[in-house]
Amino acid sequence: MELLEKESRLFRGRVLWERGDPAGLPMLEQALVAVEDSQDLGFIFIYASWLAEALFEQGRLDDVERLTH
């Protein structure tokens, strides 16, 4: 159940970001760290791609590079 709460923060962050709310980006960042820390990595590539896309749109290319390598 704890993982579902972490994943739901990822979904909320993604929705906020898609709606143009800048609060979605830090929510995505924090939730991805929480999911990584849980070691339940079944969908981590999907979640990381959501964050990479948002970071790219913000011009944070160094962070995209760090995330994808």
C-alpha positions in Angstrom: 0.0 0.0 0.0 2.9 2.4 0.7 4.2 2.0 -2.8 0.8 2.9 -4.2 0.9 6.2 -2.3 4.3 7.0 -3.7 3.1 6.1 -7.2 0.0 8.2 -6.8 2.2 11.2 -6.1 3.9 10.6 -9.4 0.5 10.5 -11.2 -0.6 13.7 -9.4 2.7 15.4 -10.3 2.3 14.4 -14.0 -1.3 15.7 -14.1 -0.3 19.0 -12.5 2.6 19.4 -14.9 0.4 18.5 -18.0 -2.1 21.2 -16.8 0.7 23.8 -16.7 1.1 23.9 -12.9 4.8 24.2 -12.0 4.2 22.5 -8.7 4.0 19.2 -10.7 7.7 19.1 -11.4 9.0 19.0 -7.8 6.3 16.5 -7.0 7.5 14.3 -9.8 11.1 14.7 -8.6 10.3 13.8 -4.9 8.0 11.0 -5.8 10.5 9.4 -8.1 13.2 9.4 -5.4 10.6 7.8 -3.0 9.8 5.0 -5.5 13.5 4.4 -6.2 14.1 4.2 -2.4 11.4 1.5 -2.1 13.3 -0.7 -4.5 10.1 -1.7 -6.3 11.2 -0.7 -9.7 8.7 -2.4 -12.0 7.6 0.9 -13.7 10.6 3.1 -13.0 11.5 3.7 -16.6 8.0 5.1 -17.3 8.2 7.3 -14.2 11.7 8.5 -15.1 10.6 9.3 -18.6 7.8 11.5 -17.2 10.3 13.4 -15.1 12.9 13.6 -18.0 10.3 15.1 -20.3 9.3 17.8 -17.7 12.9 18.6 -17.0 13.7 18.8 -20.7 10.8 21.3 -21.2 12.3 23.4 -18.4 15.6 23.4 -20.1 17.2 21.5 -17.3 19.4 19.4 -19.6 22.0 18.6 -17.0 19.3 17.0 -14.8 18.0 15.0 -17.8 21.5 13.8 -18.5 21.9 12.7 -14.9 18.5 11.0 -14.8 19.1 9.0 -18.0 22.6 7.8 -17.5 
